[in-house]
Amino acid sequence: MVAAGHWRDYGLWFDPDVAVFAAFRRSAERPEVRIEKRPQLHLKQGAYALVSEHGAVLKRGHELHGVLAPLERRLMRLVGE
């Protein structure tokens, strides 16, 4: 999405409990989306979560490719335009 020009920047953050990938539309804003991995949730809701700009969990799952599906659909539309 950075190469497609939809996101301006991205950031990584690691903690013993969570790993986060955050994508920014502009560098000075809150991230547009966050992809979080919380290993302690792998037996419950799934270790991966897609979180919106406002903190709402958009998708949660056990496999990363299923959680990233909404973003991949948006990328397909961007390439087609």
N, C-alpha and C positions, 0 to 999 in steps of 0.2 A: 504494500500500500504506500510505502514511502517512495518507491521507485515510480509508482503510478501517479504520484503527486497529490494523493488524498491526505496523507499525513505529512506533517513538516518534520517531526522529530519523534524519537522514541527513547525510552529509558528502562533500565533494569534495576531491580531492587531485590536484595537477598537478605533473609533473616532466617534464623534456625527453624522457624515455624512455617514460613511462607516464601515463595519466589514469585515476583510480580514483573510482568512485561506491560509497560504503559505506552500508549500511542497518543501523540499530541497533534492537534490541528495547528496550533501555534505554540511556540516554546514557552510563553509566559502564562498559559492557561492550565486549567485542570486537564488531565488526560481524557480524551474522547472515550476510549475503552481501556480496560485493564484485563489482562489474562493472568489469573492467579492459580498457583498450584499449592494446595495445602495437603500434604501427605497424611495428616491425622484424620482427614475425612474420606480416605479411599475406601473404607468399608461401609460408609454411610451414604452420603449423597454423591460422592465422586470427588476425586482430588482436584479436578480442574473446574474453573468458573470463569465466565465472561461477565464482567461488571461494567455497567454504563457509567457515563460521566457523573451522574447524580448518585451513584452508589447502589443502584438496583441490580440485582443478579439477573442477567438476561438468560443465561443458559448455564447449566451445571451438568457434569458428567464424569464418567470413569475414563473416557478416551478423549484425547486432545482433538482429534480430527472431527468428532461430533460437536464439540464445543465451538470450534472455529467455523462451522458450516455457515452461520449467518454472515460472517465477515467474508468468506469466500464467495458467497453469492453477490455481495456488494462489489467485490473485485471484478467479477465476471461482467457486471454491468458497466464498470468504469472502462474496462478494456474495449467493450463493444461500442462505446460512444465515440 
